[in-house]
Amino acid sequence: MGEYPVSENKALEMLTEVSSAKRAANMALHDSQFGEKTRIQKQKRRALEEARSGSKTSKSNGSKRKVSAKK
């Protein structure tokens, strides 16, 4: 692929415009609490999994120690 001549000032102007638009979009998403429900659901799922795994280990002989295989 060959070199494509571009004015550096024009490229910097475009980069500034794109960066500003991206920053504005990210701020708008943050203000609208985008993804908040997903984060809450993940927390609930982790808590439920921890509760389930905790109840399984306590149902066994009450010990949480690991058993290593003898060689």
N, C-alpha and C positions, 0 to 999 in steps of 0.2 A: 504494500500500500504506500502510495506516495505522500509527500508532505503537502499539506493544504495551507496556503498563506492566509492568515487571519490577523486583523488589527488587534493588538493587545488591549487597547482601550475599549474597543467594542466588546471584546470577550469579557472584560472585567465588569462592564455595565450590565451585560446579560447575567453574569454570575451574581452580581449584587441583587438584581431583580428576582432571580430564582430563589436566592437565599432568603430574601425578605418575605416572599410568598410562602415559602416552606415554614418559616418561623411563625407567620401569622396563622397558618393552618394548624400548626402544632398547638399554639396558644388557644385557638378556638376549640380544638378537640379536648384540651385539658379543661377549659372552662365548662364544656358541656358534660364533663365527667365520663367521657368515652371510655369504655372498657371497665368501668367500675363494677358492673354486675358480674362480669366474668371473673374479676379479682375476688369478689365476695364468694362466688360459687366455688372457686378453687380453694379458698380458705375453709369453707364448710366441708368440702370433699376430703381435704387433708385431716381435718379434725375428726371426721367420721372414720376414716381409715385408721387413724391413730387409736381411736377408742376401740375399734374392732380388733386391731392387733394387740392392744393392751389387754383386752378381755381374753384373748386366746392364750396368751402367755400365762395369765393368772389362773386359767382353768387347768393347765397342766399341773405338775407337781408343786407349783408355787415358786419354782426357781427360775431365774432368768439367766443363769450362767450358760456359757457355751460348752458343748461337749466336743473335745478334740478326738480325732481318730488316732488310734495307736498304730505305730508303724512296725 
